[in-house]
Amino acid sequence: MTDTQKKLEEFDWEFMQPDNYPWMGTDVTGNEIKKFLITKIQEAIAEERSKLLLELLQVFNDYDVPLTMTAEQVRDILEEYLTKKD
């Protein structure tokens, strides 16, 4: 199970708990639900970006990538990393 699938399951469980969201079962506007969902999505995206950044930094460290490399050189290293066979 991927991290994204785990997050979705946690969200589904959390969302269904009326104690967590007192507005459940009341007259809620679409905008309130929309704001809630946008917040949850933004939190998930921020977490995934953070994980990706850490993974990229580890790749750069593993390949001894200096910070002065060009974008093309970095791209080549990332392509090599992503296509290598384990």
Backbone as CSV, one residue per row, in Angstrom:
resi,resn,N_x,N_y,N_z,CA_x,CA_y,CA_z,C_x,C_y,C_z
1,MET,0.849,-1.176,0.000,0.000,0.000,0.000,0.896,1.240,0.000
2,THR,0.606,2.170,-0.887,1.412,3.384,-0.996,1.054,4.370,0.111
3,ASP,1.926,5.362,0.280,1.659,6.414,1.267,0.369,7.152,0.931
4,THR,0.139,7.356,-0.357,-1.078,8.064,-0.771,-2.318,7.267,-0.402
5,GLN,-2.280,5.957,-0.626,-3.421,5.116,-0.262,-3.655,5.139,1.246
6,LYS,-2.575,5.100,2.016,-2.705,5.166,3.470,-3.345,6.482,3.889
7,LYS,-2.895,7.579,3.267,-3.455,8.890,3.591,-4.946,8.930,3.284
8,LEU,-5.336,8.368,2.128,-6.745,8.363,1.763,-7.566,7.570,2.772
9,GLU,-7.043,6.426,3.218,-7.764,5.636,4.208,-7.879,6.395,5.532
10,GLU,-6.780,7.041,5.947,-6.819,7.830,7.178,-7.829,8.963,7.041
11,PHE,-7.830,9.610,5.883,-8.760,10.708,5.657,-10.199,10.199,5.698
12,ASP,-10.449,9.087,5.022,-11.803,8.528,5.014,-12.263,8.234,6.444
13,TRP,-11.397,7.615,7.239,-11.757,7.269,8.613,-11.985,8.541,9.424
14,GLU,-11.045,9.486,9.303,-11.132,10.734,10.069,-12.381,11.516,9.669
15,PHE,-12.661,11.561,8.388,-13.794,12.334,7.887,-15.116,11.789,8.403
16,MET,-15.181,10.503,8.622,-16.432,9.887,9.030,-16.681,9.967,10.539
17,GLN,-15.754,10.513,11.295,-15.913,10.624,12.741,-16.625,11.932,13.080
18,PRO,-17.891,11.875,13.489,-18.640,13.112,13.745,-18.028,13.984,14.839
19,ASP,-17.316,13.378,15.780,-16.701,14.179,16.836,-15.602,15.088,16.283
20,ASN,-14.959,14.659,15.218,-13.887,15.449,14.620,-14.424,16.651,13.849
21,TYR,-15.620,16.499,13.315,-16.195,17.539,12.482,-17.626,17.784,12.921
22,PRO,-17.803,18.709,13.863,-19.137,18.935,14.417,-20.155,19.367,13.378
23,TRP,-19.726,19.845,12.262,-20.670,20.270,11.239,-21.294,19.104,10.495
24,MET,-20.766,17.881,10.723,-21.357,16.709,10.066,-22.803,16.569,10.538
25,GLY,-23.697,16.350,9.630,-25.094,16.158,9.992,-25.851,17.458,10.168
26,THR,-25.196,18.572,9.915,-25.877,19.867,10.019,-25.976,20.461,8.622
27,ASP,-26.618,21.593,8.556,-26.708,22.279,7.268,-25.368,22.949,6.986
28,VAL,-24.604,22.345,6.108,-23.283,22.855,5.774,-23.321,23.324,4.327
29,THR,-22.703,24.453,4.094,-22.676,24.956,2.727,-21.590,24.230,1.934
30,GLY,-21.767,24.246,0.651,-20.767,23.640,-0.228,-19.412,24.305,-0.077
31,ASN,-19.426,25.623,0.188,-18.157,26.337,0.351,-17.390,25.856,1.577
32,GLU,-18.086,25.542,2.668,-17.403,25.051,3.867,-16.745,23.703,3.594
33,ILE,-17.462,22.834,2.910,-16.896,21.524,2.570,-15.736,21.702,1.600
34,LYS,-15.902,22.586,0.643,-14.855,22.846,-0.332,-13.585,23.353,0.356
35,LYS,-13.729,24.295,1.295,-12.577,24.813,2.031,-11.888,23.708,2.827
36,PHE,-12.683,22.856,3.464,-12.137,21.745,4.230,-11.327,20.816,3.332
37,LEU,-11.897,20.442,2.206,-11.219,19.529,1.287,-9.966,20.164,0.693
38,ILE,-10.028,21.437,0.367,-8.858,22.128,-0.164,-7.729,22.114,0.856
39,THR,-8.064,22.360,2.115,-7.053,22.338,3.175,-6.409,20.963,3.284
40,LYS,-7.221,19.918,3.284,-6.696,18.556,3.388,-5.812,18.209,2.190
41,ILE,-6.223,18.606,1.006,-5.434,18.332,-0.191,-4.114,19.089,-0.151
42,GLN,-4.155,20.350,0.264,-2.929,21.140,0.355,-1.954,20.540,1.371
43,GLU,-2.472,20.036,2.485,-1.624,19.397,3.489,-0.962,18.151,2.909
44,ALA,-1.724,17.356,2.174,-1.181,16.133,1.584,-0.124,16.458,0.527
45,ILE,-0.377,17.473,-0.287,0.583,17.872,-1.314,1.875,18.372,-0.666
46,ALA,1.759,19.173,0.368,2.947,19.696,1.061,3.777,18.551,1.644
47,GLU,3.116,17.562,2.211,3.832,16.417,2.782,4.554,15.628,1.692
48,GLU,3.885,15.406,0.569,4.505,14.662,-0.532,5.668,15.437,-1.135
49,ARG,5.538,16.763,-1.255,6.643,17.582,-1.767,7.847,17.489,-0.839
50,SER,7.592,17.510,0.448,8.676,17.409,1.420,9.404,16.081,1.274
51,LYS,8.647,15.004,1.121,9.259,13.679,0.931,10.081,13.638,-0.350
52,LEU,9.538,14.219,-1.421,10.248,14.236,-2.697,11.537,15.034,-2.593
53,LEU,11.481,16.172,-1.931,12.676,16.991,-1.761,13.755,16.228,-1.006
54,LEU,13.367,15.553,0.067,14.346,14.769,0.823,14.943,13.651,-0.031
55,GLU,14.114,13.019,-0.838,14.617,11.953,-1.712,15.579,12.519,-2.753
56,LEU,15.238,13.674,-3.328,16.131,14.304,-4.305,17.455,14.708,-3.671
57,LEU,17.392,15.243,-2.474,18.632,15.610,-1.790,19.496,14.388,-1.531
58,GLN,18.864,13.256,-1.225,19.616,12.024,-1.013,20.258,11.550,-2.318
59,VAL,19.525,11.668,-3.417,20.084,11.306,-4.728,21.285,12.186,-5.028
60,PHE,21.135,13.489,-4.826,22.252,14.395,-5.071,23.451,14.029,-4.201
61,ASN,23.184,13.686,-2.960,24.258,13.292,-2.054,24.916,11.999,-2.533
62,ASP,24.107,11.015,-2.926,24.642,9.728,-3.398,25.513,9.889,-4.645
63,TYR,25.153,10.813,-5.506,25.898,11.033,-6.745,26.911,12.168,-6.627
64,ASP,27.111,12.659,-5.422,28.052,13.761,-5.178,27.812,14.932,-6.131
65,VAL,26.581,15.366,-6.201,26.195,16.456,-7.098,26.527,17.793,-6.448
66,PRO,27.410,18.564,-7.081,27.672,19.905,-6.539,26.508,20.835,-6.871
67,LEU,26.280,21.791,-6.037,25.168,22.708,-6.244,25.373,23.644,-7.432
68,THR,26.553,23.620,-8.033,26.839,24.503,-9.165,26.540,23.851,-10.511
69,MET,25.957,22.664,-10.505,25.665,21.973,-11.764,24.559,22.678,-12.535
70,THR,24.574,22.479,-13.830,23.524,23.054,-14.669,22.262,22.201,-14.555
71,ALA,21.165,22.766,-14.978,19.893,22.037,-14.949,19.981,20.776,-15.812
72,GLU,20.677,20.862,-16.933,20.807,19.699,-17.816,21.594,18.580,-17.135
73,GLN,22.633,18.935,-16.418,23.424,17.930,-15.709,22.596,17.272,-14.611
74,VAL,21.842,18.073,-13.892,20.981,17.534,-12.835,19.940,16.606,-13.452
75,ARG,19.329,17.033,-14.558,18.343,16.200,-15.251,18.949,14.850,-15.644
76,ASP,20.163,14.869,-16.177,20.820,13.626,-16.589,21.035,12.691,-15.397
77,ILE,21.437,13.247,-14.271,21.644,12.433,-13.073,20.325,11.839,-12.598
78,LEU,19.273,12.657,-12.595,17.963,12.160,-12.164,17.445,11.084,-13.107
79,GLU,17.631,11.269,-14.417,17.209,10.247,-15.376,17.964,8.943,-15.134
80,GLU,19.255,9.048,-14.876,20.056,7.851,-14.599,19.543,7.150,-13.337
81,TYR,19.268,7.938,-12.317,18.772,7.369,-11.063,17.419,6.694,-11.259
82,LEU,16.523,7.348,-11.967,15.163,6.824,-12.141,15.113,5.613,-13.062
83,THR,16.078,5.462,-13.943,16.054,4.339,-14.887,16.983,3.204,-14.492
84,LYS,17.733,3.354,-13.414,18.663,2.280,-13.019,17.889,1.081,-12.505
85,LYS,18.458,-0.054,-12.699,17.867,-1.313,-12.240,18.401,-1.631,-10.842
86,ASP,17.501,-2.001,-9.941,17.927,-2.327,-8.571,18.518,-3.720,-8.500
